[in-house]
């Protein structure tokens, strides 16, 4: 899995899922993750993973990666999108639902979140990874593209109207918390991905094991500390479904 700060959170959540299942394999639903960047490592960690993606080409890439990794028997690739989750999601819901790089592109965030929540088992979580509006503003400003920086700030959805920008929206910390809460999720975490590590010259972590560990620790601390978190390249949030009492 690509990001250490996100990976660590998901690993801890999967341990909780195993405990809830009495040691059984956690069920993961990866929506929009067709190429297998997250699905293959999760399957290698012992999870049963269903991947739902509208792109047949992405699913073909997933199948090749799964075969190469020897985990094809743990991954179920299905073509579809959030509208089809009621049919395609694991029976009884998933312990972990991934929506990484999804909400920036869907037509309706509220209905997509409702579908993700409905596909989550009681006690399970939805993991959301989205592009951060303020990081995009800073990036445009530092590149001298001041008109685009102003546009990203002015647009209520953090998009660049009238350009080739493929994103329908970008998020900020409070807006993301509010949308997840409105969907019925208890938001347990919002952290940054690329809060500072994206700014460290690439030669630094490659210079020594100690330097690599220091960069990883810097990112781990910065990921949850405002205002560094709030200008990270992407925002990662974890929202939980209430488990039944008794």
Secondary structure, 3 states (H helix, E strand, C coil): CCCHHHHHHHHHHHHHHHHHCCCCCCEEEEECCCCCCCHHHHHHCCCEEEEEECCHHHHHHHHHHHHHHCCHHHEEEEECCHHHHHHHCCCCCEEEEEEECCCCCCCCHHHHHHHHHHCEEEEEEEEEEEEEHHHHHHHHHHCCCHHHHHHHHHCCCCCCCCCCCCCCCCECHHHHHHHHHHCCCEEEEEEEECCCHHHCCHHHHHHCHHHHHHHHHHHHHHCCCCCCHHHCCEEEEEEECCCCCC
